[in-house]
């Protein structure tokens, strides 16, 4: 936190990604988690039941995103967790992520039963729950930690993510919505 206090005024909520060499050092220890999810009652960490799938996304403030996923129909969401993805700093704190000096997004992990809810159903909600054309922010929340992202675990998931991005971008363009091209990053988790 001494480093964060020493940052120049206005350094919080950076709207341009830092280089890995500029990232805060972080720490080796993971944040402690509850054993079970408070709302869903299931484990917060794997190993997951064999048939479950995992999807990680970022679409602005993670608290609202996680709550939105809980409301998806069909009872297929097994567990969710919020945290940080796609950054450089190991095990960052909330304050460090908000400084813009870790490279992370505020992200949500969804563990789901594909027999009850499909990847495309979650993706439909993802695209419709935010404006993926806003770049480094969502609404009044500005900063690299609020950028839009999808983080894949395998080639199939990458292909589905990329196809959904193309389809949603075409739909936005046809409807005359958004602020231009979709800026959602698609990277390995």
C-alpha positions, 0 to 999 in steps of 0.5 A, spaced: 500 500 500 505 504 500 507 504 493 499 505 491 500 511 496 506 514 492 503 513 485 502 520 482 495 523 483 490 521 478 494 514 477 488 510 479 483 507 474 488 507 468 485 507 461 491 504 458 494 497 459 501 497 462 507 493 460 509 487 464 515 490 466 511 496 470 506 491 474 506 491 481 510 485 484 504 482 488 505 476 493 506 468 493 500 467 497 493 466 495 487 470 498 483 465 503 476 463 500 470 460 504 469 453 503 462 453 500 459 459 496 454 463 500 449 463 495 449 457 491 452 452 497 457 449 493 464 448 493 468 455 491 474 451 488 475 445 484 476 439 483 469 440 480 464 434 478 467 431 472 461 433 467 462 441 469 465 446 465 468 452 467 467 459 463 471 466 465 469 472 463 470 480 465 464 485 463 465 491 468 464 490 476 464 483 478 459 483 483 454 485 478 456 480 473 456 474 479 449 476 481 447 476 474 449 469 473 446 467 479 439 469 475 440 465 469 434 460 468 435 452 468 439 451 475 445 449 471 450 454 475 453 450 480 458 455 483 461 462 481 467 466 484 469 473 483 477 475 482 482 477 477 484 475 470 489 476 465 494 480 469 501 480 470 501 481 478 501 474 482 495 474 487 493 482 487 489 485 492 483 489 490 487 496 491 492 494 486 488 492 481 484 498 481 490 502 481 491 499 474 498 497 475 497 489 475 494 489 468 488 485 471 480 485 469 475 484 475 473 477 472 467 472 474 468 464 474 462 460 472 462 453 474 456 450 470 452 443 468 452 443 460 446 439 460 442 444 464 445 451 461 449 451 455 455 455 454 452 459 448 446 461 453 451 464 458 455 468 452 448 471 450 447 473 457 455 476 457 454 480 451 447 483 453 449 485 460 454 490 458 457 494 452 463 491 449 464 497 445 466 501 451 474 499 451 477 500 458 471 501 462 463 500 463 458 506 464 461 510 469 467 505 471 473 507 468 480 503 468 483 497 465 480 493 470 473 494 467 475 492 460 471 486 457 474 479 456 473 472 455 478 467 457 478 460 454 480 453 457 481 450 450 480 450 443 473 449 443 471 454 448 476 459 444 472 458 437 465 459 441 468 465 444 470 468 437 464 466 433 460 469 439 464 475 438 463 476 431 455 474 431 454 479 436 458 485 433 454 484 426 448 484 430 450 491 434 452 494 427 446 492 424 442 495 429 446 501 429 448 500 437 455 501 440 461 505 440 464 502 434 468 495 434 467 490 440 473 491 444 472 485 448 479 481 449 479 473 448 485 470 451 487 463 454 485 463 462 
